[in-house]
């Protein structure tokens, strides 16, 4: 079970996540997010990471030129699309990518089959206000039903207290957490990260 800590904004949190055993770190390149990080700063953090940690750039309906610049400046190895990006756009950068879907009902899953080149699908809770990082959960039975479409990364309101149950129900490829390990938006809590990762490892 792979674990992604998303919304990394500073060196201290990145190193604490790595030390706690995170497999992947997410860097949000969406300026309206409270977890936004400048791509150059993200690159400095990525350069300092120990080996074998995957790095993910999170984009929301980004301009193509901005995305390319952010990738070049940060050095992220995987793209995560969290908006309404069409399949051709997602596949056009020649990089592994994750397509995120905000799950409102079973119909929300219908579009997964269109993204045939996606490396995985991230399923998050639907919110009309924010594209992600809301701390909301959704019906995990719907996430379990998405399994035939490809590897599932489960997100949305996960904490150390509920992640084991979520894993039992969904059996995802990976879990993704942001608000569930934060002291406040944009600042992680080392103890919460360690507790979350421990709960995943023993589940």
Number of C-alpha atoms within 10 A of each C-alpha: 13 16 21 25 28 26 30 24 23 18 16 14 21 26 19 17 27 21 13 18 18 21 18 21 24 25 28 24 23 18 12 10 17 15 21 18 20 16 23 16 14 28 19 15 20 22 11 11 16 10 9 9 16 16 23 26 27 26 21 21 14 17 9 12 8 13 20 12 13 20 20 13 16 22 20 22 14 18 25 24 22 22 17 12 15 14 17 11 11 20 16 9 13 7 14 16 22 25 25 27 23 21 22 15 13 13 9 14 18 11 12 18 14 12 19 12 15 23 17 22 25 25 26 28 23 20 14 7 7 10 17 23 22 18 16 16 14 18 13 21 12 19 24 18 12 21 16 9 18 17 18 24 26 29 31 26 20 24 24 19 12 13 22 18 15 23 19 12 14 19 19 22 18 21 24 24 27 27 25 24 25 18 13 11 16 19 19 26 17 20 14 18 27 19 17 25 26 14 16 21 13 7 13
